[in-house]
Amino acid sequence: MTPYTKSTKSATEAIIEHKWLVVDAAGQNIGRLAAQVATLLRGKHKAYYTPHADCGDYVIVINANQATMAPKRAEKKEYYRNTLYPGGARFKSYKDVKKTNPAFAIEHAVRGMLPKTSLGDKLVKKLRVVNGAEHEHAAQQPVAYPLPYNFKS
C-alpha cells in the first residue's frame, strides 16, 4: 500500500447542509433557468455532491409569470397528458398554460431535468415556484442566488 492512496468520500447526513435559495425568473429563458434550478436542487454546485444522495438546496423561484420563451418555440410548445381512457389524450398549448398557471411551465421544465426515480420525486418537492415577487418562506431566511450567467433572452 502506498502512502498516497486517495479515497472518495460519499456525502452523509452529517455533512449535508440544505439552504434556502431565491432565484428571480424575470426575463429569463425558461429552459436555461430550469437547468440552473435543477442543478441547485441536485446539489451539483457543492463540493461534496453525491449522485445517490439528496445534497441539494431548497429553491424558491419568484416572478414565474415574467419568464420568457422564444416566440417560435412558444407557438409550437404543447403539454401532453393522458386520462388513460381510449381517446384520452389531452393537449394544452404553452400560451394557454401561461395565461392560467405560469408556474406550471417552470415546474414542468425542472421536473424533466431531474432523475426519474424516487430521488427525483424527493428533489422536486424542494422546489417552490411563485408567480409574483412575494413568497411565503421568509421564516426560512432564503438567500438570493444570482444566476452565474446572464440568461436573458
C-alpha positions, 0 to 999 in steps of 0.5 A: 500500500502506498502512502498516497492512496486517495479515497472518495468520500460519499456525502452523509447526513452529517455533512449535508447542509440544505439552504434556502435559495431565491432565484428571480425568473424575470426575463429569463429563458425558461429552459436555461433557468430550469437547468440552473434550478435543477442543478441547485436542487441536485446539489451539483454546485457543492463540493461534496455532491453525491449522485445517490444522495439528496445534497441539494438546496431548497429553491424558491423561484419568484416572478414565474409569470415574467419568464420568457420563451422564444416566440417560435418555440412558444407557438409550437410548445404543447403539454401532453397528458393522458386520462388513460381512457381510449381517446384520452389524450389531452393537449394544452398549448404553452400560451394557454398554460401561461395565461392560467398557471405560469408556474406550471411551465417552470415546474414542468421544465425542472421536473424533466431535468431531474432523475426519474426515480424516487430521488427525483420525486424527493428533489422536486418537492424542494422546489417552490415556484411563485408567480409574483415577487412575494413568497411565503418562506421568509421564516426560512431566511432564503438567500438570493442566488444570482444566476452565474450567467446572464440568461436573458433572452 
